[in-house]
Amino acid sequence: MNTAIGIVLNGLALGSVYALVALGFVIIFKASGVMNFAHGSLLLLGGYLIAVLHERVGFAAALALAVLATALVAGAVDRVLLRRLDPNAAHVLTILTIGVDILLMTDLMRRVGGDLLPLGDPWGDAVTTFGGITVAQSRIASILVSLVVIGAIFAVFRFTPWGLSLRAAAEDREAAALMGVRLARVRTLAWCLAGALAALAAVFLVAFPSPGLERTTGQIALKAFPAAILGGMTSPLGALLGSLLIGVTEALVAGYESELSALGGGFGDVAPYAVMVLVLLVRPNGLLGAKESVRV
């Protein structure tokens, strides 16, 4: 029983980090209708900056600088590249993010090379034991930090002018523009926020028990993509629920890998996508996705 509880707790911790990444997908999609496939490279960028800065300025300052720099890079992608194209051609902009991801990822993978880079987080390999359950302190920190950050984001959506503008743009961009919503500013701020969340998520994705930042760390963002799809691409709450479901599923598959050997040794890598497909068969719009109405 303790083993199962520990696995679920680790899954919730992992899901809370996936939620930070999935919210980035959702925020950008709500603001512009673009699926940002450059999110993995932004996550790797944030983690790399923390890794190279923490010995010089300390972990807290390195984290702050990395979050700020990643947010600025994400905002620049929107202002310099995406804004030059037709904002209504979301499919073209989505394809462009793939190109951005290739460029950023290639350069960052060259810089990281074959090394494992520590981020200098204060938790290290410390663990906490309670009720016979042993949990890494980094996992507990990931849950607490994610709760605070996600709660703050939900408050921003609900109570700030930018959040109101974002919700209006997600409902009807043309109507929002006619009502005076500055769509370009809303979109750029959405990209900046998504970049900041990606950099923050990198800290917990490479913390213990993970060995450290490596060149393939950015690909972890792809596991959060099914979570965003599961919840419905326009629903932040759905992204949170989908992320927790994906995280717990992945932890259960890894924890009971021997019992699931008939499914193959690499089933844990495809489990998030298997869950996504199963849910979408029942709810094509996602867990909390709204059905689109089309006037004919």
Stockholm file with secondary structure:
# STOCKHOLM 1.0

chainA/1-296         MNTAIGIVLNGLALGSVYALVALGFVIIFKASGVMNFAHGSLLLLGGYLIAVLHERVGFAAALALAVLATALVAGAVDRVLLRRLDPNAAHVLTILTIGVDILLMTDLMRRVGGDLLPLGDPWGDAVTTFGGITVAQSRIASILVSLVVIGAIFAVFRFTPWGLSLRAAAEDREAAALMGVRLARVRTLAWCLAGALAALAAVFLVAFPSPGLERTTGQIALKAFPAAILGGMTSPLGALLGSLLIGVTEALVAGYESELSALGGGFGDVAPYAVMVLVLLVRPNGLLGAKESVRV
#=GR chainA/1-296 SS CHHHHHHHHHHHHHHHHHHHHHHHHHHHHHHHSCCCTTHHHHHHHHHHHHHHHHHHHCHHHHHHHHHHHHHHHHHHIIIIIGGGSCTTCHHHHHHHHHHHHHHHHHHHHHHHTTCCBCCCCTTTTCEEEETTEEEEHHHHHHHHHHHHHHHHHHHHHHHSHHHHHHHHHHHCHHHHHHTTCCHHHHHHHHHHHHHHHHHHHHHHHSSTTSCCBCTTGGGGHHHHHHHHHHHCTTCHHHHHHHHHHHHHHHHHHHHTTTTTGGGCTTHHHHHHHHHHHHHHHHCTTCSSCCCCCCCC
#=GC SS_cons         CHHHHHHHHHHHHHHHHHHHHHHHHHHHHHHHSCCCTTHHHHHHHHHHHHHHHHHHHCHHHHHHHHHHHHHHHHHHIIIIIGGGSCTTCHHHHHHHHHHHHHHHHHHHHHHHTTCCBCCCCTTTTCEEEETTEEEEHHHHHHHHHHHHHHHHHHHHHHHSHHHHHHHHHHHCHHHHHHTTCCHHHHHHHHHHHHHHHHHHHHHHHSSTTSCCBCTTGGGGHHHHHHHHHHHCTTCHHHHHHHHHHHHHHHHHHHHTTTTTGGGCTTHHHHHHHHHHHHHHHHCTTCSSCCCCCCCC
//
